[in-house]
Amino acid sequence: MAITAVGPLITIVAPNGFGPLQPLGLLFRDNLANPVAVAAQCASVGYSDACSDAYAASRLDGLGPILVTVLPLVVLLISALGILRGRRVALWLAVAVNVFFFVLGVAYYGVLPAISANTFFDLSNGTFNQNSIAVIISIVLPLVIAVSLVFSRRIFPVDSSFGATPRFFIVIVSALVTISAVYLSIAYALREQFIPAVSLGDLLYDLPERFMPVGFLSLERIDVFPASDAARFVYEWVGPLFWFVVAVTAVLSVSRHRLGQAAGAEARIRSLLHLGAPGSLSFIATWPGNHYWFSERSDAAISYRIVNGVAIAIGEPLGGVSERERADALADFAVFCTNHGWTPVFYAVSAAVAPAFAGMHWSMMQIAEEARIELNSFSFEGKKMQDVRTARNKAAKLGIRAEWTSYSRRPAAQAAQLREISELWVAEKNLPEMGFTLGGVDELLDPEVRLMLALDADDRVLGVTSWLPTFEHGTVVGWTLDFMRRRPDTVNGVMEFTIAECIEQAQRAGLAFVSLSAAPLAHSSAATGAPGEQLRSDGARAALLDALGRALEPVYGFASLLAFKQKFRPENVALYLAYADPLTLPAVGVALARAYVPTLSARQAISCSRVVRDSLKGCFSVCSFLAAATSFHKAFLVAEFVIGLS
């Protein structure tokens, strides 16, 4: 589709362009080198065919005729972008424009009369007319493309917004009628300013030519010629105005594609979560901003977000499905994303899905570590738990107590304190609060989310941690840490105190685990969950991700967060990013960054760049070293990923 738009432009620019699109390109080019000079010469010579052509071509000078020539090709490029994204409206727009080119080519090259007169295939001299064959190919090519698009419509997903395509063409037809009516009204009012003076019938007869590329008009005898500046302005700009409306409407239709959500999708997701879902991050599927895909072959479902054309699936498929059904769900979801023109990736998945991705010929790269505590073997005893015990003892001495509750059960005063604590914490940062897999105050409102509060003797909230449930057969089997805030003026150790109290409460309830969630771009020396070499990042990626983690440490403190969680002696479980093509890593990195910080302003981005500037220089030094130590293209790809993510 893009070639059919760019090809004619190339034949216009190239001095000796030749190819199947050359005759079509000639119709977008003014064939007279200097029509004004020829017209001036005709004033003294008298009437001739050359003079008539010169007068016809002289109306093609100026910005308006140039735009009416280029804008239809721009519309084709926009439709190519829409086709890449799987938009049906772009497909039908491309069909319409190509049929438009075919009809104009047939009409203005006189193909049908020439074929009936046998001038296109004259064998009197024993050879074909090669120019005629080229014209036939050039004209038929848009029709072939249009027909191919029509037969390919079955692979395009149905518009999630019902009637999007009909609405688009209703807008275009309405614009055509409105613009034409305005033009006819103004032109008729200026009818004495045309040579010769025109009637309404003359204007109607000439109207279709106002929307055609200038090359088509250069083949026509002049019927209407504007003699004044006002008439010329209206005459030249009605066509560009219409094609500009088409281009803008097409851009809006392609870019403002909103996914619909099936009725009852959120309730169905919650029922699957209650049935049982792998991974401690599964409850994130209920958060606002997620979309849901449901398998047609099993009860599997996948929660995902669309950012910059990248479909980021969060965690593994939901639902109590077998290993085979899970693998089918992963493959089917990838096809679903491809049909929509999205790049599918799976974020924060465990090593358990490695065989399924290996069967799809995907790659996996470690991007985070989850600190997981198995409660059946956990104890607060031992030297390594000294900091946690100290925090609990300090809280007892200061009269700080813990309360296991939910947001809805809190009185209005304490709810206001929770928001105040969060705002104070965000105010200390140079960057906005992160989202995506990190919840904020709004995520506390879910009735299934639990809070562990640290309260003083006056019931003043000193610190808060929120906990997301993991279910199995309708019963909570574990809690995952999410929201973690404390007052700036409170004593140290409040966070350790609230986490320890949650662990103890979960042990008393007989739960299986407590997860302290994941720390991205950080890793410990002994992470579990990497059973095969196919999951281990090569030296280039591992070193670059380490460098990126160090560069962003002053901003978000990923390594410090992981070190804090080690106080509880967790089992560090590796989490991975699964992707189909290394060439997509830069785009994936940008999409993940925007997913985590969607409200990042230009000022905040500049502030962040200043903080990590020196560290990022180290990243590029590592890239240079790895380019010499490993294959260059791998180092380049990972360097692009680092640049995109940062």
C-alpha positions, 0 to 999 in steps of 0.5 A, a space after each residue: 500500500 505504501 509503495 503505491 503511494 510513494 511509487 508515483 512520487 518517485 516517478 515524478 522526481 526521477 528524471 528518467 523514471 520507468 516502471 509499472 507505476 510510471 504511467 500512473 505517476 505521469 498523471 501526477 505531474 505537469 507535463 508542460 515545462 513552462 506553461 506561462 511562457 507558452 501562453 504568452 507566446 500564443 498571444 502573438 501567434 494565435 490559436 493552436 493545440 499547444 496554446 490550448 494545452 498551455 492555457 489548461 496547464 497554466 491553471 495548475 500552478 500554485 500551492 493549491 494544485 500541488 496539494 491536490 496532487 500530493 494529498 491523495 498519495 498522503 491519504 494512501 500512506 495514512 491508510 498503509 499505517 492503518 492497515 499495519 495496525 489492523 484497522 478495517 476503516 483504513 482497508 476500505 479507505 485504501 480500496 476507495 482511493 485505489 478504485 478512484 485512481 483506476 477509474 481516473 486512469 481509464 477515463 483520462 488515458 482513454 483505455 476503453 475507447 482505445 481497446 475497442 478501436 484496437 489501437 492499444 494492441 495494434 499488430 499491423 507492424 508485427 509488434 505490440 505497442 509497448 507504451 500501451 502495455 505499460 499504461 494498461 499495467 499501471 492502470 490495472 495495478 490499483 484495481 488489483 491492489 483494491 481487489 486483493 485488499 477486499 479478499 484480505 478483509 477476513 484477516 482484519 479484526 472486526 472494529 471494536 467500535 460498532 459502525 466505525 467504518 460506515 461513520 468514517 465514510 458518512 463523514 467523508 461524503 458529508 464533507 464532500 457534499 458540504 464543500 462542493 455546495 459551498 464552492 458552487 455557491 461562491 463560484 456562482 456568485 463570482 461567475 462573471 469573474 471566469 473566462 468565459 462567464 459560467 453558468 451553474 451547469 458549467 460549474 457542476 460539469 467542471 466540479 469533479 475536476 476540482 478534486 483530481 490530481 493536476 496531471 489528469 487535468 493537463 490532459 483536458 481541454 480548458 472549460 472554466 478559467 478563473 480570471 480574478 484572484 478571488 475566483 482563482 482562490 476558490 477554484 484552486 483550494 476547494 480540492 485541497 480542502 476536501 483531501 485535507 479533511 479526508 487525511 485528518 479524518 483518516 488519521 483520527 480514525 486510525 489513531 483513536 482506536 479504542 478497544 471495547 470491553 465485553 459485558 461482564 468481562 471484569 466479573 469473569 476475570 474475578 471468577 477466574 482469579 478466585 478459581 486460581 491463577 498462577 503467579 502472585 501478581 495475578 490480581 493486577 488484572 483487576 486494575 483499571 486500564 487493563 483489557 481482557 482476552 478470552 480463549 475460545 479453546 479453554 477457560 484461559 484469559 489474559 490481561 493486557 495493556 496497549 501502549 504505543 502499539 505494544 500489547 503488554 500482557 501482565 503475567 501468565 494466563 489466568 484460569 485453572 488450565 492445563 499446561 497444554 491449554 496455557 501454551 495454546 492460549 499464549 500462541 492464540 493471544 500472539 495471533 490476536 495481537 498480530 491481527 490487530 497490528 500490535 507487538 505482543 510481549 509478556 511481562 513478569 512471567 515465571 520460568 514455568 512458561 519457558 517450554 511454551 515460549 520455546 515452542 513458539 520460538 520466542 526469547 525470554 530475558 530476566 527483567 526483575 526478581 520477586 521476593 517470595 516468602 514460603 510461610 511453612 518454613 519461615 521464622 523470625 529467629 536467627 541473626 539475619 532477622 535481627 533488623 526485623 526484630 529490632 523494628 518490631 521491638 521499637 514499635 512496641 516500646 513506642 506504643 505503635 500497633 498494627 491493624 489488619 483492615 481494608 480501606 472501606 472499613 476506615 473512618 473518613 479521617 484515617 482515609 484522608 490520612 492515607 491520601 495525605 501520606 501518599 501525596 507527601 511521598 510523591 512530593 519528595 520525588 522528582 518524577 510522578 508516581 509509577 503505575 502499571 504493576 505498582 498500585 496507588 491510592 485508587 487501587 486500595 479501594 478494592 474490597 478484596 485488597 487488605 491494608 496493614 496499618 501502623 498506628 500510634 496511641 492517638 490512632 494517627 497513621 504512621 505507615 501503610 502497606 497494601 496486600 493483593 490476594 492470590 486465590 486457589 479454589 475460592 480461598 486466599 492462599 497468599 498475599 502480595 505486597 503492593 502499596 508501601 508508604 510512611 510519614 516522612 517524620 515517623 521513626 525508622 523501621 515502620 515498614 519492616 514492622 507492618 510487613 512482619 505483622 502481615 507475615 505473622 498474620 498470614 502464618 496464623 491464618 495458615 496461608 502458603 506464602 507472602 510475596 514482597 512483589 518484584 523489583 525491576 532491573 535488579 537481581 540478587 546473587 541467587 535467584 531461582 526459576 531459571 531451569 535452562 540456558 534458554 532463559 539466561 540473558 547473554 553477557 551483553 544483555 545482562 551487563 547492559 541491564 545491570 548498567 541501566 539499573 545502576 543508572 536509574 538507581 538515583 531516581 527509583 532505587 530498584 536495587 535499594 528496594 531489593 536489598 530492603 526485601 532481603 531483610 526477610 530472607 525471601 526466596 528470590 524468583 526470577 521474572 522474565 520478559 518474553 518477546 518474539 523478535 529482538 528488533 522490537 526491544 527498543 519499542 518494547 522498552 519505550 512502551 514499558 517506560 510509558 506504561 510505568 510513567 504515563 504522566 511524565 512531563 518534559 520538565 520531569 524527563 529533563 530532571 531525570 536525565 540530569 540525575 542519570 546522565 553520568 550513569 548512562 555514560 557508563 551504559 554506553 561504555 559497556 555497549 562499546 565493550 560488548 560490541 567488541 567482545 560479542 557479535 555487534 548486532 546483539 550489542 546494538 539491539 540491547 543498546 537500543 533497548 537501553 536507550 528506549 527504556 531510559 
